[in-house]
Amino acid sequence: MLFSQIILQWYAKHKRNLPWRGTKDPYKIWLSEIMLQQTRVAQGTPYYIKFLETFPTVHDLARAPESEVLKLWQGLGYYSRARNLHATARKISNDFNGQFPGSHAELLKLKGIGDYTASAIASICFGEAQPVLDGNVFRVLARYFGDERPINDNRSHSHFKQLAKAVMDVKNIRDYNQGIMEFGAIQCVPKSPNCPECPLNNGCLALAQKKVMELPVKLKKQGVKKRYFNYLVPLAPGEDGAYNTVIQQRRGRGIWQHLWEFPLLESEGQISLKALLERLPEALNLGIMPKVYLYNQQPIVHKLTHQHLHTRFWILKIHGPLDKAIPFADLEAYAMPVLMAEFIKTFKI
């Protein structure tokens, strides 16, 4: 039996009941594909459902302010995905009257849509015979063909794309592409795959050569950078007795672009109270010296792909007015990194 037929039969029997299955609506497929990049299905599904409830159409997403989109995205990480999603929604709504381009080549021209996403949308929604290559498909192909080329090397991409193209089912590309991605997600899994019951085991070279756990090959990641974040949490009593505070929006091209945070001092390592007080004017123009104490003795280590943020929150009690202050209770309305949102949720004034 052909590789593609095995995948299709397996998919018909084992596919999961996911909310974006059973639709050819490119808006819904696009949304699911963008959300599930770097995100597990179990984590991404509630976000997908909430997004569709809030923005049922691409026009609704296009009309929304970026702050609302980022707030709904909060917790998914990789916020550039949300900003690109919003920009592309506006282009499709304004320039294409809400209609997605129907080909892989045209989809590639949209912001935030790369080869994989364009292939998924083109094949699932429009029936274009384009092979998909996500992490799951790379793993299935590398193991089945016993291929030791590193899958995270750009030079290997065209080779694996040709492999994917050679075994795909052109006539039923929609189910086939979803099937091979699903196969990698729940059958040919990274750790401890159930090879004895795998329908591809007769032709799998990795199994025959006892290299299942050695494949796929990946180049070593670049070293993880350590950064030391000191967040300053100003607290001043407001007219109603509740506390006010100050936050700012991140600018530039670094992490968490356009999200809100407390004033930040970044240091070379863990900073002392004395050194922090000397640097306070860099981040805040208070006019008066606050009473400062460290909220968390042990830094919170927030792990991103290529950097670990060793984070401390310093509480600044201020007896006087704060410039551009907002009620502390209103912070939940702002789109923030999950690190910040968790602190606000647990902090007791």
C-alpha positions as CSV (number, residue, x, y, z in Angstrom):
1,M,0.0,0.0,0.0
2,L,1.2,3.5,-0.8
3,F,2.5,5.8,1.9
4,S,-0.2,8.3,1.3
5,Q,-3.0,5.7,1.4
6,I,-1.7,4.4,4.8
7,I,-1.7,8.0,6.1
8,L,-5.3,8.6,4.8
9,Q,-6.6,5.4,6.3
10,W,-4.9,6.1,9.6
11,Y,-6.3,9.7,9.7
12,A,-9.9,8.6,9.0
13,K,-9.7,6.3,12.0
14,H,-7.6,8.3,14.5
15,K,-8.1,12.1,13.8
16,R,-9.0,14.2,16.7
17,N,-12.1,16.3,16.9
18,L,-10.6,19.8,16.8
19,P,-12.7,23.0,16.3
20,W,-11.0,23.9,13.0
21,R,-11.6,20.4,11.5
22,G,-14.4,20.1,9.0
23,T,-14.1,23.7,7.6
24,K,-12.6,25.1,4.5
25,D,-13.0,28.7,5.6
26,P,-9.5,30.2,5.1
27,Y,-10.0,32.7,7.9
28,K,-10.5,29.9,10.4
29,I,-7.7,27.7,9.0
30,W,-5.3,30.7,9.0
31,L,-6.2,31.6,12.5
32,S,-5.6,28.0,13.8
33,E,-2.3,27.7,11.9
34,I,-0.9,30.9,13.2
35,M,-2.0,30.2,16.8
36,L,-0.5,26.6,16.8
37,Q,2.9,27.8,15.7
38,Q,5.1,27.3,18.8
39,T,2.0,26.3,20.8
40,R,0.5,23.0,21.8
41,V,-3.0,22.1,20.6
42,A,-4.3,21.8,24.2
43,Q,-3.0,25.3,25.0
44,G,-4.0,27.0,21.7
45,T,-7.6,25.6,21.4
46,P,-9.2,27.8,24.1
47,Y,-7.5,30.9,22.5
48,Y,-8.8,29.9,19.1
49,I,-12.4,29.5,20.4
50,K,-12.2,32.9,22.2
51,F,-10.8,34.7,19.1
52,L,-13.6,33.4,16.9
53,E,-16.2,34.4,19.5
54,T,-14.7,37.9,19.6
55,F,-13.8,38.2,16.0
56,P,-16.1,36.0,13.9
57,T,-14.8,37.3,10.6
58,V,-11.6,38.7,9.2
59,H,-13.4,42.1,9.0
60,D,-14.1,42.0,12.8
61,L,-10.4,41.2,13.5
62,A,-9.3,44.0,11.1
63,R,-11.5,46.6,12.9
64,A,-10.2,45.8,16.4
65,P,-7.6,47.9,18.0
66,E,-4.2,46.2,18.3
67,S,-4.4,46.5,22.1
68,E,-7.5,44.3,22.2
69,V,-5.9,41.7,19.9
70,L,-2.7,41.6,22.1
71,K,-4.8,41.3,25.2
72,L,-6.7,38.2,23.8
73,W,-3.3,36.8,22.8
74,Q,-1.8,37.2,26.3
75,G,-0.3,34.0,27.4
76,L,0.4,32.5,24.0
77,G,3.8,34.2,23.6
78,Y,5.6,35.1,20.4
79,Y,3.6,38.2,20.2
80,S,4.9,39.1,16.7
81,R,2.4,36.4,15.5
82,A,-0.5,38.5,16.9
83,R,0.8,41.7,15.4
84,N,1.3,40.1,12.0
85,L,-2.1,38.4,12.3
86,H,-3.7,41.8,12.9
87,A,-1.8,43.5,10.0
88,T,-2.7,40.8,7.6
89,A,-6.4,40.9,8.6
90,R,-6.4,44.6,7.8
91,K,-4.9,44.0,4.4
92,I,-7.3,41.2,3.5
93,S,-10.3,43.2,4.8
94,N,-9.3,46.5,3.2
95,D,-7.5,45.4,0.0
96,F,-9.2,42.1,-0.8
97,N,-12.7,42.8,0.5
98,G,-12.3,40.0,3.0
99,Q,-11.3,37.3,0.5
100,F,-8.1,35.3,1.1
101,P,-5.9,34.7,-1.9
102,G,-6.5,31.2,-3.3
103,S,-3.0,30.2,-4.1
104,H,0.2,29.3,-2.3
105,A,2.2,32.0,-4.2
106,E,-0.2,34.8,-3.4
107,L,-0.6,33.8,0.2
108,L,3.2,34.0,0.7
109,K,3.0,37.7,0.0
110,L,1.0,38.3,3.2
111,K,2.7,39.4,6.4
112,G,3.4,36.5,8.8
113,I,2.6,33.8,6.3
114,G,5.5,31.6,5.4
115,D,5.8,28.5,3.3
116,Y,4.2,26.1,5.7
117,T,1.2,28.3,6.5
118,A,0.7,29.1,2.9
119,S,0.8,25.5,2.0
120,A,-1.7,24.5,4.7
121,I,-4.2,27.2,3.7
122,A,-3.8,26.6,0.0
123,S,-4.2,22.8,0.3
124,I,-6.9,22.6,3.0
125,C,-9.1,25.5,1.8
126,F,-8.5,25.6,-2.0
127,G,-7.3,22.0,-2.8
128,E,-3.9,23.1,-4.2
129,A,-1.4,20.3,-4.3
130,Q,1.2,21.8,-2.0
131,P,3.1,19.6,0.6
132,V,3.2,20.9,4.2
133,L,6.3,20.8,6.3
134,D,5.8,21.4,10.0
135,G,7.8,19.9,12.9
136,N,5.5,16.8,12.9
137,V,5.9,16.2,9.1
138,F,9.7,16.7,9.3
139,R,9.9,14.0,12.0
140,V,7.7,11.5,10.0
141,L,9.7,11.9,6.8
142,A,13.1,11.9,8.5
143,R,12.3,8.6,10.3
144,Y,10.5,6.9,7.4
145,F,13.3,7.7,4.9
146,G,16.1,7.4,7.5
147,D,17.2,10.9,6.5
148,E,20.0,12.4,8.7
149,R,19.9,15.9,7.2
150,P,19.3,18.4,10.0
151,I,15.7,19.6,9.8
152,N,16.4,23.0,11.3
153,D,19.0,23.8,8.6
154,N,17.6,26.0,5.9
155,R,19.6,24.1,3.3
156,S,17.6,21.0,4.1
157,H,14.2,22.6,3.5
158,S,14.0,22.1,-0.2
159,H,15.2,18.5,0.1
160,F,12.4,17.6,2.6
161,K,9.9,19.5,0.6
162,Q,10.7,17.2,-2.4
163,L,10.3,14.2,-0.2
164,A,7.0,15.4,1.1
165,K,5.9,16.1,-2.5
166,A,6.9,12.7,-3.7
167,V,4.6,10.8,-1.2
168,M,1.6,13.2,-0.9
169,D,-1.8,12.4,-2.3
170,V,-2.6,15.0,-4.9
171,K,-6.2,14.1,-5.4
172,N,-7.1,14.3,-1.7
173,I,-4.5,16.8,-0.6
174,R,-6.8,18.4,2.0
175,D,-7.2,15.2,4.2
176,Y,-3.7,14.0,3.4
177,N,-1.9,17.1,4.7
178,Q,-4.0,17.1,7.8
179,G,-3.4,13.4,8.1
180,I,0.4,13.5,8.0
181,M,0.5,16.4,10.5
182,E,-1.8,14.5,12.8
183,F,0.2,11.3,12.4
184,G,3.3,13.1,13.6
185,A,1.4,14.7,16.5
186,I,-0.1,11.5,18.0
187,Q,1.6,8.5,16.4
188,C,5.1,9.3,15.3
189,V,5.7,11.3,18.5
190,P,9.2,12.7,19.5
191,K,9.6,10.4,22.6
192,S,8.7,6.7,22.9
193,P,6.6,6.3,19.7
194,N,4.5,3.1,19.5
195,C,6.5,1.6,16.6
196,P,5.1,-1.9,16.9
197,E,1.6,-0.7,16.1
198,C,2.6,2.0,13.5
199,P,1.1,1.3,10.1
200,L,4.3,2.6,8.5
201,N,6.6,0.3,10.4
202,N,7.3,-2.1,7.5
203,G,8.9,0.6,5.4
204,C,10.4,2.8,8.1
205,L,14.2,2.9,7.7
206,A,14.7,4.5,11.1
207,L,13.0,1.5,12.7
208,A,14.9,-1.0,10.6
209,Q,18.2,0.7,11.4
210,K,17.3,1.2,15.1
211,K,17.6,5.0,14.8
212,V,14.1,6.1,15.7
213,M,15.3,8.1,18.7
214,E,18.2,9.6,16.8
215,L,16.0,11.1,14.1
216,P,15.2,13.7,13.1
217,V,18.6,15.4,13.4
218,K,18.7,18.9,14.7
219,L,21.5,21.4,14.8
220,K,22.4,22.6,18.2
221,K,20.6,25.7,19.3
222,Q,22.4,28.9,19.9
223,G,23.4,29.6,23.5
224,V,20.7,30.9,25.8
225,K,21.3,34.5,26.9
226,K,20.8,35.5,30.6
227,R,19.1,38.9,31.2
228,Y,18.4,40.5,34.5
229,F,15.1,42.5,34.7
230,N,14.3,44.7,37.6
231,Y,10.7,45.9,37.5
232,L,9.8,49.0,39.5
233,V,6.2,48.9,40.8
234,P,5.3,52.4,42.0
235,L,2.4,52.6,44.5
236,A,0.9,55.8,45.6
237,P,-2.5,56.3,47.4
238,G,-5.2,57.7,45.2
239,E,-8.1,60.0,46.1
240,D,-10.4,57.0,46.9
241,G,-7.8,55.3,49.1
242,A,-6.9,52.7,46.5
243,Y,-3.4,52.6,45.1
244,N,-2.3,54.1,41.8
245,T,0.7,52.9,39.8
246,V,2.6,53.6,36.5
247,I,3.1,51.3,33.5
248,Q,4.7,51.9,30.1
249,Q,4.4,50.4,26.6
250,R,7.4,48.5,25.2
251,R,8.8,50.0,22.0
252,G,11.4,48.9,19.5
253,R,11.9,45.5,17.9
254,G,12.8,43.4,21.0
255,I,10.6,41.0,23.0
256,W,7.0,41.9,23.9
257,Q,6.7,44.8,21.4
258,H,3.7,47.0,22.2
259,L,2.9,45.2,25.4
260,W,2.6,47.0,28.7
261,E,4.9,46.6,31.7
262,F,6.1,48.4,34.9
263,P,9.1,50.7,34.5
264,L,12.2,48.5,33.9
265,L,15.8,48.7,34.9
266,E,17.9,46.0,33.2
267,S,21.2,45.1,34.9
268,E,24.3,43.0,34.2
269,G,23.5,40.7,37.1
270,Q,21.4,40.7,40.3
271,I,21.4,44.2,41.6
272,S,21.6,45.5,45.2
273,L,19.1,47.9,46.7
274,K,21.8,50.5,46.9
275,A,22.6,50.2,43.2
276,L,18.9,50.2,42.3
277,L,18.3,53.4,44.2
278,E,21.2,55.1,42.4
279,R,19.7,54.1,39.0
280,L,16.1,55.0,39.8
281,P,16.1,58.3,37.9
282,E,16.9,56.3,34.7
283,A,13.4,54.8,34.8
284,L,11.3,57.1,36.9
285,N,11.1,60.8,37.6
286,L,9.6,60.7,41.1
287,G,10.8,63.9,42.6
288,I,10.8,62.3,46.0
289,M,12.6,59.2,47.3
290,P,10.2,56.3,47.8
291,K,10.4,53.6,50.4
292,V,11.7,50.6,48.4
293,Y,11.5,46.9,49.1
294,L,12.1,43.7,47.1
295,Y,9.0,41.7,46.6
296,N,10.5,38.4,45.5
297,Q,13.8,37.4,47.2
298,Q,14.4,34.7,44.6
299,P,14.4,35.9,41.0
300,I,11.6,34.6,38.8
301,V,13.3,32.9,35.8
302,H,11.1,33.4,32.8
303,K,12.3,31.2,29.9
304,L,12.0,32.4,26.3
305,T,13.5,30.6,23.3
306,H,16.9,32.2,23.3
307,Q,17.0,34.1,26.6
308,H,16.2,33.5,30.2
309,L,14.9,36.6,32.1
310,H,15.9,36.6,35.8
311,T,13.3,38.9,37.1
312,R,12.7,40.8,40.3
313,F,9.9,43.1,41.3
314,W,10.8,46.1,43.5
315,I,7.9,47.8,45.3
316,L,8.2,51.6,45.5
317,K,5.9,53.1,48.2
318,I,5.4,56.8,47.4
319,H,3.7,59.5,49.5
320,G,2.8,61.9,46.8
321,P,1.3,62.2,43.4
322,L,2.4,60.0,40.5
323,D,2.7,61.4,37.0
324,K,0.5,59.5,34.4
325,A,-0.8,57.2,37.1
326,I,-3.6,54.7,36.7
327,P,-5.4,52.6,39.4
328,F,-3.7,49.4,40.2
329,A,-7.0,47.6,39.9
330,D,-7.2,48.7,36.2
331,L,-4.1,46.8,35.2
332,E,-5.9,43.7,34.1
333,A,-7.4,45.6,31.1
334,Y,-3.9,46.0,29.5
335,A,-2.1,43.5,27.3
336,M,0.9,42.4,29.2
337,P,3.5,39.7,29.1
338,V,2.3,36.7,31.1
339,L,5.2,37.3,33.6
340,M,3.6,40.6,34.4
341,A,0.1,39.3,34.4
342,E,1.0,36.6,36.9
343,F,2.6,39.1,39.3
344,I,-0.4,41.4,39.2
345,K,-2.7,38.4,39.9
346,T,-0.8,37.3,43.0
347,F,0.5,40.6,44.4
348,K,-1.1,41.7,47.6
349,I,-0.8,45.4,48.3
